[in-house]
């Protein structure tokens, strides 16, 4: 935490010193999500383009000076980060976009972007002398926590809603987590985890209330910028649930701009399912976020009550981006579209950004000459139900070659 100055409440804007042991603002309560403040003037002396050119650690830890973990080098962790950024040829041509870049977060150890946050949570837990760490999750945060905790010898306690896909549940069991499957929605799941964390003193991995987790997630923005040689990017599309991931993307680009490594922050586009769109509804109607249904196949973003509303909304507003919704049908179409054109298999929430680009292009919300990036947040093997219709098209053969249609 060499360059951390302190914490600032996103509601009352009160600042706290960096050595206080808090996760949320004592004045505003749990709603008072904190932002971590950095001394960019001092950080500039260390974090330069030369620093990146000479750094051979191609993992999340190459960004350690820009994070809020202890200055010592973490050891024996899973290799999180430095996932590939592909420049599209076929999909961009299909959509009529000049420059499209695809960040495949499914290449992380537990196959989702959430590894970035969970690894930091585990490190912070160890720093605080905790041996047990807990969270509520619709799936990916859970599996990422279980995997990273297992590697570091921590016990993970996971609360998931009953709708959790079998693929993610299988990961939890394989990683040895203690899993509590809650008969209810994400709201009920979160509340039970909150009660357990308070009662038993588990380290809190719930991303919205733990400001350090955004500091892990924001490294995806660093990577995209660095992999593009810090060139300007016009738009970045990402699926939105709790608001933590989209908030972290803004924080990452904000850091880079303060350090003079980029000249502008790209317009950030948040994509939600029309069956669960509290951010879109609030943004469109210029009002506070209100609870919505969680009616979408994209379980990882089925969050009716976002726990990080201010950072999530600010990411779009401050970057001059926008929110957009897509139907579940459009999400399901995006899975084989991405797979057929680029060889990347994303889960429903993982390809929601692709569906958002498709709709934005159709509605002329983006310039086709613009430079656009999209984050595929999770691997498709986590939820094969979404591609069942494609699986049903598999050719059955009785062993006679002349009976097979290869057209």
HELIX and SHEET records of a PDB file:
HELIX    1   1 UNK A   29  UNK A   31  5                                   3    
HELIX    2   2 UNK A   40  UNK A   43  1                                   4    
HELIX    3   3 UNK A   49  UNK A   54  1                                   6    
HELIX    4   4 UNK A   60  UNK A   66  5                                   7    
HELIX    5   5 UNK A   90  UNK A   95  1                                   6    
HELIX    6   6 UNK A  105  UNK A  107  5                                   3    
HELIX    7   7 UNK A  115  UNK A  127  1                                  13    
HELIX    8   8 UNK A  140  UNK A  152  1                                  13    
HELIX    9   9 UNK A  166  UNK A  174  1                                   9    
HELIX   10  10 UNK A  186  UNK A  200  1                                  15    
HELIX   11  11 UNK A  211  UNK A  217  1                                   7    
HELIX   12  12 UNK A  219  UNK A  227  1                                   9    
HELIX   13  13 UNK A  244  UNK A  258  1                                  15    
HELIX   14  14 UNK A  278  UNK A  285  1                                   8    
HELIX   15  15 UNK A  299  UNK A  301  5                                   3    
HELIX   16  16 UNK A  309  UNK A  318  1                                  10    
HELIX   17  17 UNK A  328  UNK A  342  1                                  15    
HELIX   18  18 UNK A  348  UNK A  362  1                                  15    
HELIX   19  19 UNK A  380  UNK A  382  5                                   3    
HELIX   20  20 UNK A  384  UNK A  387  5                                   4    
HELIX   21  21 UNK A  388  UNK A  391  1                                   4    
HELIX   22  22 UNK A  401  UNK A  403  5                                   3    
SHEET    1   A 3 UNK A  15  UNK A  17  0                                        
SHEET    2   A 3 UNK A   4  UNK A   9 -1                                        
SHEET    3   A 3 UNK A  34  UNK A  38 -1                                        
SHEET    1   B 6 UNK A  85  UNK A  87  0                                        
SHEET    2   B 6 UNK A  99  UNK A 104 -1                                        
SHEET    3   B 6 UNK A 371  UNK A 376  1                                        
SHEET    4   B 6 UNK A 235  UNK A 239  1                                        
SHEET    5   B 6 UNK A 267  UNK A 273  1                                        
SHEET    6   B 6 UNK A 322  UNK A 326  1                                        
SHEET    1   C 4 UNK A 178  UNK A 182  0                                        
SHEET    2   C 4 UNK A 155  UNK A 161  1                                        
SHEET    3   C 4 UNK A 132  UNK A 137  1                                        
SHEET    4   C 4 UNK A 203  UNK A 204  1                                        
END                                                                             
